Amino acid sequence: MADGDIVELSGPPFFEFGEKVRLKKHIRNDGTFPKREVGDILARKGDEGYIRSIGTFLQQFYIYAVYIPETGVTIGCKRRELESLDYDDSPEEVPGSGTNG
């Protein structure tokens, strides 16, 4: 599903303030992080941090400000770039979608 087809704001944020999360991919500067070159890696896949605040982008997505204590950096991430370390956030199995041997 393309980003243009998703409207997360029709429901509550997926993550909570203070929730511990892990990055699922490297996060690069898209030009919005001051004093760093566009394309610089701001945080690496596997880095752990905490949800510091929750904002929105394009009236479509939640953006989670994640504080990475190890580096002292706070970065903005979309839901698909994060996984919770406090809760099981794996997709729920849809009833009837499995196969019976």
HELIX and SHEET records of a PDB file:
HELIX    1   1 ASP A    3  ASP A    5  5                                   3    
HELIX    2   2 GLU A    8  SER A   10  5                                   3    
HELIX    3   3 ARG A   79  GLU A   81  5                                   3    
SHEET    1   A 5 VAL A  73  CYS A  77  0                                        
SHEET    2   A 5 PHE A  61  ILE A  68 -1                                        
SHEET    3   A 5 GLU A  48  PHE A  57 -1                                        
SHEET    4   A 5 LYS A  20  LEU A  23 -1                                        
SHEET    5   A 5 LEU A  82  SER A  84 -1                                        
SHEET    1   B 2 ILE A  27  ARG A  28  0                                        
SHEET    2   B 2 ILE A  41  ALA A  43 -1                                        
END                                                                             
